[in-house]
Amino acid sequence: MPEITDLMETGQDSTLPGAPGALAAKALDFLRKTAKIIKNFSLLGKLSLAVIIFFIVLAVFAPYVSAYPYNLPSGKSLAPPGGGHPLGTDDLGIDIWAQLCRGAKISLIVGLGTALLAGLGGGLLGIISGYVGGILDKFLMRLIDIMLVIPDFPVMILLAAFLGPSLINIIIVLALFSWVSSARIARSQILMLKEKTYIKSAELYGAGAWYLMWKHFLPEIFPLIAVQMIRLTGRAIISEAGLSFLGLGDPTSKSWGLIIHYATSFKGIYFTEFWKWWLLYPWLFLTAMVTSLAFISRELEQVADPRVKR
């Protein structure tokens, strides 16, 4: 500890790995790299990123960007856009804009929660399977084959109906059917990486499996896993909307799929003008979110794997 004490006394503590100065330097370096990546985006990629930022702002500041509550009547029933309600109201007089802001939060929670569970969990399983090999690898590959054959959405419907309507259950159900792709990508990369010279040298010097995983394997494959996680986010959002549309989502969540479910359940929705704001806007928000995530994942895939761009 004397070396640390001397550094602190001389005012050079910012050079320590955990010091505020070192953390600030790492943060600035991360921001520079992120700005450089975004600068290389195409025009469509930059527009997609702007759309995602817009939805994130809606999700975070939902109570402040909407003047009315998302779960209580605040105007006339089925009022058209205008008169204090920019996107109109539903059959209960609840503001559509407030519901869409709340739906952005629900969609991001479900998408990011599923992506973290399925992306990181599947990636870790793929790393362990590819590095350890043997019976564990064979078992995981047969399990992946089974998961690929099973029709996922019908089974999701059964599990969601069995577990009950809640956001946590929806995230768990979606993650159970979304980890396969991340595991396969991670395993294929590890099968190549573990034959590299520097990995063999690290093993000869006594590096264990966990050390190799956190210091070498995970940093190498994380860009590909990150791209896959963005894809999983879009897939989870559209799957949650599908389950909510079928009435299997959380009835209190006010997700975009649930708004569409209530709108299409209203008798005569297609024979009136109500669909122009009650049904059209949540569909547009959902489409914009999923499409933007797809374009961003394509842009990041070109960064992570230059062969895709060529």
GIPEWO-V469030 format. One record per backbone hydrogen bond with DSSP energy under -0.5 kcal/mol. NH is the residue of the N-H (numbers start at 1). CO is the residue of the C=O. E is the energy in kcal/mol with one decimal. If there is no record, write none. Layout:
[[NH;CO;E] [NH;CO;E]]
//
This chain:
[[5;1;-2.1] [6;2;-2.5] [7;3;-2.1] [8;4;-2.3] [9;5;-2.2] [10;6;-1.8] [11;8;-0.8] [12;7;-2.6] [15;12;-1.5] [16;13;-1.5] [19;16;-1.3] [23;19;-2.3] [24;20;-2.6] [25;21;-2.2] [26;22;-2.2] [27;23;-2.4] [28;24;-2.6] [29;25;-2.3] [30;26;-2.4] [31;27;-2.3] [32;28;-2.4] [33;29;-2.3] [34;30;-2.5] [35;31;-2.7] [36;32;-2.2] [37;33;-2.2] [38;34;-2.6] [39;35;-2.1] [40;36;-1.1] [40;37;-0.5] [41;38;-1.4] [46;42;-2.4] [47;43;-2.2] [48;44;-2.2] [49;45;-2.2] [50;46;-2.0] [51;47;-2.0] [52;48;-2.2] [53;49;-2.4] [54;50;-2.1] [55;51;-2.0] [56;52;-2.3] [57;53;-2.5] [58;54;-2.1] [59;55;-2.5] [60;56;-2.6] [61;57;-2.6] [62;59;-0.6] [64;61;-1.2] [65;61;-1.8] [66;62;-0.9] [74;93;-3.0] [75;93;-0.9] [78;90;-3.2] [79;76;-1.1] [82;85;-3.2] [85;82;-1.1] [86;84;-0.6] [88;85;-1.4] [89;79;-2.0] [90;94;-1.6] [93;90;-1.4] [95;69;-0.5] [96;88;-2.5] [99;95;-1.5] [100;96;-2.4] [101;97;-2.1] [102;98;-2.0] [103;99;-2.5] [104;100;-1.8] [105;101;-1.3] [106;102;-2.0] [107;103;-2.7] [108;104;-2.1] [109;105;-2.3] [110;106;-2.6] [111;107;-2.8] [112;108;-2.8] [113;109;-2.2] [114;110;-2.4] [115;111;-2.3] [116;112;-2.5] [117;113;-2.2] [118;114;-3.0] [119;115;-2.4] [120;115;-0.6] [120;116;-1.2] [121;116;-0.8] [121;117;-1.1] [122;118;-1.9] [123;119;-2.2] [124;120;-2.5] [125;121;-2.1] [126;122;-2.4] [127;123;-2.3] [128;124;-2.5] [129;125;-2.7] [130;126;-2.6] [131;127;-2.2] [132;128;-2.7] [133;129;-1.9] [136;133;-0.7] [137;133;-0.9] [138;134;-2.1] [139;135;-2.8] [140;136;-2.4] [141;137;-2.3] [142;138;-2.2] [143;139;-2.2] [144;140;-2.5] [145;141;-2.2] [146;142;-2.0] [147;143;-2.4] [148;144;-2.1] [149;145;-1.3] [150;146;-2.1] [152;150;-0.7] [155;151;-1.3] [156;152;-2.7] [157;153;-2.2] [158;154;-1.9] [159;155;-2.8] [160;156;-2.9] [161;157;-2.2] [162;158;-2.1] [163;159;-3.1] [164;160;-1.7] [166;164;-1.0] [170;166;-2.1] [171;167;-2.5] [172;168;-2.4] [173;169;-2.6] [174;170;-2.6] [175;171;-2.4] [176;172;-2.0] [177;173;-0.8] [177;174;-0.7] [178;175;-1.4] [179;175;-0.9] [182;178;-0.5] [183;179;-2.1] [184;180;-2.3] [185;181;-2.2] [186;182;-2.5] [187;183;-2.4] [188;184;-2.2] [189;185;-1.8] [190;186;-2.3] [191;187;-2.2] [192;188;-0.8] [193;189;-2.5] [194;190;-2.7] [195;192;-1.0] [196;193;-2.1] [200;196;-2.0] [201;197;-2.6] [202;198;-2.0] [203;199;-2.1] [204;200;-2.0] [205;201;-1.6] [206;203;-1.5] [207;202;-2.6] [212;208;-2.2] [213;209;-2.2] [214;210;-2.3] [215;211;-2.4] [216;212;-1.8] [217;212;-3.0] [218;213;-3.1] [220;216;-1.5] [221;217;-2.1] [222;218;-1.6] [225;221;-2.2] [226;222;-3.1] [227;223;-1.9] [228;224;-2.1] [229;225;-2.3] [230;226;-1.8] [231;227;-1.8] [232;228;-2.5] [233;229;-2.0] [234;230;-1.8] [235;231;-2.3] [236;232;-2.8] [237;233;-2.2] [238;234;-2.1] [239;235;-2.1] [240;236;-2.8] [241;237;-2.1] [242;238;-1.8] [243;239;-2.6] [244;240;-2.7] [245;241;-2.3] [246;242;-1.4] [247;244;-1.5] [248;243;-2.9] [253;250;-1.7] [259;255;-2.2] [260;256;-2.1] [261;257;-2.0] [262;258;-2.5] [263;259;-2.2] [264;260;-2.7] [265;261;-1.3] [266;262;-0.6] [266;263;-1.0] [269;266;-1.6] [271;268;-1.0] [272;269;-0.7] [275;269;-0.8] [276;273;-1.3] [277;274;-1.5] [278;274;-2.7] [279;275;-0.8] [280;275;-2.1] [281;277;-0.5] [283;279;-1.3] [284;280;-2.3] [285;281;-2.5] [286;282;-2.4] [287;283;-2.5] [288;284;-2.6] [289;285;-2.3] [290;286;-2.3] [291;287;-2.5] [292;288;-2.2] [293;289;-2.1] [294;290;-1.8] [295;291;-2.1] [296;292;-2.4] [297;293;-2.3] [298;294;-1.6] [299;295;-2.2] [300;296;-2.7] [301;297;-1.9] [302;298;-1.4] [303;299;-1.1] [304;300;-2.8] [305;301;-2.5] [308;305;-1.9] [309;305;-0.6] [310;306;-1.9]]
//
